[in-house]
């Protein structure tokens, strides 16, 4: 029997907050520079490195910590990594194989 996951302040809710923070930071940066043609063209999809950099900044951790793989098993969570992967897949629309290569799966 699978347990249904709910957003909570200490679990997935934190991921959702980071994702929404990323979206607001990204949109404000893009909107302020849309008059530059190169930025307008690149504005559609943020790079994976930009996603990791922004998540690290929002969580006040290093980019290396966001990219760090943990050991397998329960309790070994890296919320920054999970948030960056979520943003890459659900918000930016990156394919899973590209995310897996970048994050070292």
BELJO-V293089 format. One record per backbone hydrogen bond with DSSP energy under -1.0 kcal/mol. NH is the residue of the N-H (numbers start at 1). CO is the residue of the C=O. Records with the same first field share a line. If there is no record, write none. Layout:
NH->CO ; CO
This chain:
13->8
14->11
16->12
17->13
18->14
19->15
20->16
21->17
22->18
23->19
24->20
25->21
26->22
27->23
28->24
29->25
30->26
31->27
32->28
33->30
36->33
40->36
41->37
42->38
43->39
51->47
52->48
53->49
54->50
55->51
56->52
57->53
58->54
59->55
61->56
66->62
67->63
68->64
76->73
77->75
82->78
83->79
84->80
85->81
86->82
87->83
88->84
89->85
90->86
91->87
92->87
94->88
99->95
100->96
101->97
102->98
103->99
105->100
